């Protein structure tokens, strides 16, 4: 009986993966390159990398 329960749980989980859409795989996700926080961090990192190169 325990084996049957395990098989049933595995089948339900497999069916969930087959029929439910993945939440992070959608094509409507926002682009990170248009996020102002991303742009600011990227600009700051580039400035720091240039400063590091100039001191070497």
SVG drawing of the C-alpha trace seen along z (x, -y; Angstrom):
<svg xmlns="http://www.w3.org/2000/svg" viewBox="-2 -56 52 58">
<polyline fill="none" stroke="black" stroke-width="0.4" points="0.0,0.0 2.9,-2.4 4.4,-1.7 1.1,-2.6 1.0,-5.9 4.5,-6.7 3.7,-5.9 0.6,-8.0 2.5,-11.0 5.1,-10.6 2.5,-10.4 0.7,-13.5 4.0,-15.5 4.9,-14.4 1.4,-15.4 1.8,-18.7 5.1,-19.3 3.5,-18.3 0.3,-20.3 1.2,-23.4 3.2,-26.1 6.5,-27.1 6.3,-30.4 9.7,-31.7 9.8,-30.5 7.3,-33.0 8.1,-35.2 6.4,-38.2 9.0,-38.6 10.4,-42.1 13.8,-42.9 16.4,-43.5 18.4,-45.9 15.6,-48.4 15.5,-48.4 17.0,-51.6 18.6,-49.8 20.4,-47.5 21.6,-50.4 22.9,-52.2 24.7,-49.2 26.2,-48.5 27.4,-52.0 29.0,-52.0 30.7,-48.7 32.1,-50.0 33.4,-53.1 35.1,-51.0 36.7,-48.7 38.1,-51.7 39.5,-53.1 41.1,-49.8 42.6,-49.6 44.0,-53.1 45.8,-52.4 47.6,-49.3"/>
</svg>
